[in-house]
Amino acid sequence: MVDSKEQTIEKIKPIIIGGQNVLLRDPNHIDINVGDSVFDIQVAELARIESERLENEKNRRETLSRERRSYTGEGKDIEVVGYSSDHQVEVIGSSNLSCVPYFKKKSNITRSLGYAGNITSQGNEPKIGSGALWKDYGHIGYVVAVENNIIIVEDSNWVKGKVTLHRLSVDNFRGFIYN
């Protein structure tokens, strides 16, 4: 099949190695020497394919870690969790609940609330035990403390699978719901 180093391989019949049907997809990406058997060439191609698969998997994992979102798709990237002058966030536990069921469990509210972004505010005064409705996100948290204009809110799923404690100005909320 290969008469000289200048010649390229146009087609090699498939063989089965380890239960996998192996074809050369791009002979220009592997080293081929005169005298190499079809088996050696296909093993080299298998190694190239596996290397490509591992690189793709690594890239996929890096992308997922950058894009990790909450179960509802409304949470923040993990990278932004931390402390800033206007939004302090601390991970305090784990939970597999999204924000609404977590709030209902904390507050003992039994009525249906639906999606957090659609909950109608009942007022603008934060009270301990009330539900704080985020202004820019479809998210709700349980108010655990009020210090002047600062509210401390516990919630689930701001970071996927985590319970977090937020310290925010009242201006960050579109309203509150009460028992």
C-alpha positions in Angstrom: 0.0 0.0 0.0 2.8 2.4 0.8 5.6 2.4 -1.8 7.6 5.4 -0.6 7.6 8.1 2.2 6.1 10.6 -0.3 3.1 8.5 -1.0 0.0 9.0 1.2 -2.5 6.3 2.2 -5.8 6.9 0.5 -7.8 4.0 2.0 -7.3 1.2 4.5 -9.9 -1.4 5.1 -11.3 -1.5 8.6 -10.2 -4.1 11.2 -11.6 -4.7 14.6 -9.3 -4.1 17.6 -10.6 -4.6 21.1 -14.1 -4.8 19.8 -13.9 -1.4 18.0 -14.0 -1.0 14.2 -10.9 1.1 13.4 -10.5 3.2 10.3 -7.8 5.8 9.4 -9.6 9.1 9.4 -6.7 11.4 8.7 -3.3 9.7 7.9 -1.6 13.1 8.0 -1.8 13.3 11.8 0.1 10.1 12.5 3.6 9.1 11.6 3.7 6.4 9.0 7.0 4.8 7.9 7.7 2.6 4.9 7.2 -1.0 6.1 4.6 -0.2 8.8 1.9 -2.9 8.8 -1.8 -2.0 8.5 -2.1 -3.1 12.1 0.6 -0.7 13.3 -0.9 2.2 11.4 -4.4 1.5 12.8 -3.0 1.1 16.4 -1.4 4.5 15.9 -4.7 5.9 14.7 -6.5 4.4 17.8 -4.0 6.1 20.0 -4.6 9.4 18.2 -8.4 9.0 18.5 -8.1 8.2 22.3 -5.8 11.2 22.8 -8.4 13.4 21.0 -11.2 12.0 23.1 -9.3 12.7 26.3 -8.6 16.3 25.2 -12.3 16.8 24.3 -13.4 15.4 27.7 -10.9 17.7 29.5 -12.3 20.7 27.6 -15.9 19.7 28.3 -15.2 19.4 32.0 -13.5 22.8 32.1 -16.4 24.3 30.2 -18.9 22.7 32.7 -17.0 24.0 35.7 -17.1 27.5 34.2 -20.8 27.3 33.3 -22.1 25.4 36.3 -25.6 26.7 37.0 -28.3 26.1 39.5 -30.9 23.4 38.8 -33.3 26.2 37.8 -30.8 27.8 35.5 -31.2 31.0 37.4 -28.2 30.6 39.8 -24.8 32.3 39.6 -21.6 30.9 38.4 -19.5 29.3 41.2 -16.7 31.8 40.4 -18.8 34.7 41.6 -19.6 33.2 45.0 -17.5 35.0 47.5 -17.4 38.4 49.0 -17.8 41.8 47.4 -18.8 45.1 48.8 -22.4 44.8 47.8 -23.0 41.0 47.9 -21.5 38.6 50.4 -22.1 34.9 49.9 -21.1 32.0 52.1 -21.7 28.3 51.4 -23.0 26.9 54.7 -24.3 23.4 53.6 -25.7 21.1 50.9 -29.2 20.6 49.6 -30.6 18.9 46.5 -33.7 21.2 46.7 -34.2 24.2 44.4 -34.9 27.6 46.0 -38.7 27.4 46.3 -39.0 24.0 48.0 -36.1 24.9 50.3 -37.9 28.2 51.3 -41.2 26.4 51.9 -39.5 23.8 54.1 -37.7 26.6 56.1 -40.8 28.8 56.5 -43.4 26.0 56.8 -45.5 27.5 54.1 -47.7 24.8 52.6 -49.5 26.8 49.8 -48.3 26.5 46.2 -45.8 29.1 45.2 -44.7 28.0 41.7 -41.6 29.3 40.1 -39.8 32.0 42.1 -39.8 34.4 39.2 -43.6 34.4 39.1 -44.3 34.8 42.9 -46.2 37.9 43.6 -44.7 40.1 46.3 -46.9 40.8 49.4 -44.9 43.8 50.6 -41.6 45.7 50.7 -40.7 45.2 54.3 -38.1 42.5 55.1 -39.1 40.5 58.2 -37.4 37.5 59.7 -39.0 34.3 58.3 -40.3 36.1 55.2 -39.4 35.1 51.6 -37.0 37.5 49.9 -37.7 37.7 46.1 -34.5 38.6 44.1 -35.0 41.6 41.8 -32.9 40.4 38.8 -33.3 36.6 39.1 -36.1 34.1 39.5 -34.9 33.2 43.0 -36.2 33.2 46.6 -34.5 33.0 50.0 -35.4 32.8 53.6 -34.8 36.0 55.6 -32.8 35.1 58.8 -31.8 38.6 59.9 -32.4 42.3 59.2 -29.8 44.9 60.1 -31.0 48.3 59.0 -30.8 48.3 55.2 -28.9 44.9 55.1 -30.8 41.6 54.9 -29.2 38.2 55.6 -30.9 35.5 53.5 -30.5 31.7 53.5 -31.2 29.9 50.3 -30.6 26.8 48.3 -29.4 26.3 44.8 -27.8 29.8 44.2 -24.8 27.5 43.9 -25.9 24.1 42.5 -26.4 21.7 45.3 -25.4 24.1 48.1 -27.1 26.1 50.8 -25.8 29.7 50.9 -26.0 32.7 53.2 -26.3 36.1 51.5 -25.7 39.5 53.0 -27.4 42.1 50.7 -29.0 45.5 50.6 -32.8 45.6 50.5 -32.4 47.2 47.1 -31.5 43.8 45.6 -35.0 42.4 46.2 -38.3 43.1 44.4 -40.3 42.3 47.5 -41.1 39.8 50.2 -43.8 37.2 50.9 -45.0 36.4 54.4 -46.6 33.4 56.1 
